[in-house]
Amino acid sequence: MLCHGDRPLVYMEDVGRHNAVDKIAGWMFLNGVPAVDKLFYTTGRLTSEMVIKTVQMGIPALVSRSGFTAWGVDLARQAGLTLIGRMKGKRFVVLAGEHRLVWDADLSRVEDEDGRSRRKASVPEGA
C-alpha cells in the first residue's frame, strides 16, 4: 500500500509481493505521483529485495507489521531509508532512518491494538 501521511493512496496485491510492489511503481509512474513524501506499507518481511525496490522508487519510508532481515536493515541504513518493522497498534521497531520520525506526536489519537494482534509477551490490557 502506498500512503501519503496517514492516507492510503493505492493498494495492490498479487500472488507475489514483488509483483505487487512493481504494480505500485507502475501506478506511480503512469499517474505522475512523486515519491518524496510517501510511505510504503507491506504486511511481508522487510527483506533486502523490498528495501532495494523501495529505494529505487524513491520512497523514503518502508513499513511492515512483520519482521525484517539483517541484510534488509543494513541496506536501508546505507541508503538512508526509514525502516519500521513489527508495527501493530502503537508499537513498532525503528530499524533505520529514525531522524524522519516525529516522537512527540499525540498518541491519544492512535488506537491501541486489539487483543487478537497483541503479542503473547506484551503487557496485558489495563496494566
C-alpha beads as a LAMMPS data file, in Angstrom:
LAMMPS data file: protein, C-alpha beads

127 atoms
126 bonds

1 atom types
1 bond types

-500.0 500.0 xlo xhi
-500.0 500.0 ylo yhi
-500.0 500.0 zlo zhi

Masses

1 110.0

Atoms # bond

1 1 1 0.000 0.000 0.000
2 1 1 1.276 3.455 -0.878
3 1 1 0.380 6.183 1.620
4 1 1 0.673 9.937 1.876
5 1 1 0.802 10.793 5.572
6 1 1 -1.958 8.766 7.202
7 1 1 -3.967 8.494 3.965
8 1 1 -3.760 5.412 1.711
9 1 1 -3.318 6.306 -1.960
10 1 1 -3.260 2.927 -3.667
11 1 1 -3.431 -0.708 -2.659
12 1 1 -2.192 -3.500 -4.914
13 1 1 -1.985 -7.224 -4.374
14 1 1 -0.679 -10.120 -6.391
15 1 1 0.378 -13.723 -5.927
16 1 1 3.920 -12.491 -5.223
17 1 1 4.657 -9.454 -3.070
18 1 1 7.320 -8.280 -5.520
19 1 1 4.723 -8.153 -8.277
20 1 1 2.506 -6.008 -6.052
21 1 1 5.415 -3.616 -5.462
22 1 1 6.028 -3.426 -9.215
23 1 1 2.330 -2.613 -9.757
24 1 1 2.586 0.272 -7.293
25 1 1 5.732 1.542 -9.028
26 1 1 3.909 1.398 -12.363
27 1 1 0.872 3.191 -10.956
28 1 1 3.114 5.936 -9.586
29 1 1 4.849 6.321 -12.959
30 1 1 1.652 6.339 -15.023
31 1 1 -0.034 8.848 -12.715
32 1 1 2.977 11.104 -12.156
33 1 1 2.905 10.544 -8.397
34 1 1 6.031 11.908 -6.685
35 1 1 7.622 9.544 -4.173
36 1 1 9.434 12.029 -1.954
37 1 1 6.646 12.391 0.655
38 1 1 5.199 8.882 0.514
39 1 1 5.331 5.818 2.730
40 1 1 5.240 2.221 1.517
41 1 1 3.405 -0.236 3.790
42 1 1 3.526 -4.003 3.408
43 1 1 2.497 -6.932 5.536
44 1 1 5.501 -9.012 4.486
45 1 1 9.010 -9.247 5.853
46 1 1 11.355 -6.350 5.200
47 1 1 13.904 -8.114 3.035
48 1 1 16.812 -6.708 1.059
49 1 1 14.710 -7.005 -2.105
50 1 1 11.884 -4.933 -0.611
51 1 1 14.370 -2.317 0.559
52 1 1 16.017 -2.135 -2.878
53 1 1 12.669 -1.731 -4.678
54 1 1 11.539 0.980 -2.245
55 1 1 14.809 2.904 -2.660
56 1 1 14.620 2.571 -6.465
57 1 1 11.103 4.050 -6.392
58 1 1 12.408 6.980 -4.329
59 1 1 10.061 6.374 -1.393
60 1 1 11.723 7.481 1.876
61 1 1 9.985 5.072 4.295
62 1 1 9.186 1.345 4.282
63 1 1 6.895 -0.046 6.984
64 1 1 5.622 -3.521 7.806
65 1 1 3.695 -5.302 10.501
66 1 1 6.166 -8.184 10.068
67 1 1 9.826 -8.587 10.912
68 1 1 12.937 -7.903 8.900
69 1 1 16.151 -9.446 7.676
70 1 1 19.600 -8.283 8.764
71 1 1 20.597 -7.573 5.176
72 1 1 17.448 -5.521 4.647
73 1 1 18.307 -3.413 7.693
74 1 1 21.920 -2.948 6.539
75 1 1 20.833 -1.832 3.062
76 1 1 18.212 0.537 4.484
77 1 1 20.833 2.187 6.691
78 1 1 23.248 2.550 3.765
79 1 1 20.534 4.062 1.558
80 1 1 19.100 6.406 4.208
81 1 1 15.707 4.667 4.073
82 1 1 13.463 4.817 7.124
83 1 1 12.656 1.214 8.010
84 1 1 9.960 0.334 10.532
85 1 1 9.052 -3.232 11.403
86 1 1 6.648 -5.090 13.655
87 1 1 4.182 -2.200 13.517
88 1 1 0.970 -3.101 15.335
89 1 1 -1.226 -0.560 17.068
90 1 1 1.007 1.900 18.922
91 1 1 4.017 -0.438 18.881
92 1 1 6.800 -0.572 16.307
93 1 1 10.531 -1.034 15.926
94 1 1 12.515 1.627 14.062
95 1 1 15.480 -0.021 12.395
96 1 1 16.885 2.768 10.219
97 1 1 16.206 6.401 9.362
98 1 1 14.734 7.338 12.735
99 1 1 15.545 11.000 12.016
100 1 1 12.337 11.196 9.925
101 1 1 10.031 10.320 12.834
102 1 1 8.202 12.843 14.982
103 1 1 8.477 11.477 18.506
104 1 1 6.188 13.970 20.233
105 1 1 3.038 13.043 18.302
106 1 1 -0.245 12.865 20.207
107 1 1 -0.676 9.132 20.853
108 1 1 -4.192 9.609 22.177
109 1 1 -5.327 9.752 18.514
110 1 1 -3.861 6.306 17.792
111 1 1 -5.981 3.275 18.569
112 1 1 -4.333 0.533 20.584
113 1 1 -4.009 -2.912 19.038
114 1 1 -6.872 -5.298 19.647
115 1 1 -6.406 -8.454 21.702
116 1 1 -6.017 -10.678 18.642
117 1 1 -2.987 -8.687 17.446
118 1 1 -1.348 -8.451 20.840
119 1 1 1.887 -10.415 21.214
120 1 1 1.925 -13.038 23.930
121 1 1 4.792 -11.306 25.730
122 1 1 3.264 -7.819 25.654
123 1 1 1.793 -6.074 28.646
124 1 1 -1.813 -7.126 29.416
125 1 1 -4.550 -4.599 28.777
126 1 1 -5.217 -2.374 31.782
127 1 1 -1.756 -2.888 33.262

Bonds

1 1 1 2
2 1 2 3
3 1 3 4
4 1 4 5
5 1 5 6
6 1 6 7
7 1 7 8
8 1 8 9
9 1 9 10
10 1 10 11
11 1 11 12
12 1 12 13
13 1 13 14
14 1 14 15
15 1 15 16
16 1 16 17
17 1 17 18
18 1 18 19
19 1 19 20
20 1 20 21
21 1 21 22
22 1 22 23
23 1 23 24
24 1 24 25
25 1 25 26
26 1 26 27
27 1 27 28
28 1 28 29
29 1 29 30
30 1 30 31
31 1 31 32
32 1 32 33
33 1 33 34
34 1 34 35
35 1 35 36
36 1 36 37
37 1 37 38
38 1 38 39
39 1 39 40
40 1 40 41
41 1 41 42
42 1 42 43
43 1 43 44
44 1 44 45
45 1 45 46
46 1 46 47
47 1 47 48
48 1 48 49
49 1 49 50
50 1 50 51
51 1 51 52
52 1 52 53
53 1 53 54
54 1 54 55
55 1 55 56
56 1 56 57
57 1 57 58
58 1 58 59
59 1 59 60
60 1 60 61
61 1 61 62
62 1 62 63
63 1 63 64
64 1 64 65
65 1 65 66
66 1 66 67
67 1 67 68
68 1 68 69
69 1 69 70
70 1 70 71
71 1 71 72
72 1 72 73
73 1 73 74
74 1 74 75
75 1 75 76
76 1 76 77
77 1 77 78
78 1 78 79
79 1 79 80
80 1 80 81
81 1 81 82
82 1 82 83
83 1 83 84
84 1 84 85
85 1 85 86
86 1 86 87
87 1 87 88
88 1 88 89
89 1 89 90
90 1 90 91
91 1 91 92
92 1 92 93
93 1 93 94
94 1 94 95
95 1 95 96
96 1 96 97
97 1 97 98
98 1 98 99
99 1 99 100
100 1 100 101
101 1 101 102
102 1 102 103
103 1 103 104
104 1 104 105
105 1 105 106
106 1 106 107
107 1 107 108
108 1 108 109
109 1 109 110
110 1 110 111
111 1 111 112
112 1 112 113
113 1 113 114
114 1 114 115
115 1 115 116
116 1 116 117
117 1 117 118
118 1 118 119
119 1 119 120
120 1 120 121
121 1 121 122
122 1 122 123
123 1 123 124
124 1 124 125
125 1 125 126
126 1 126 127
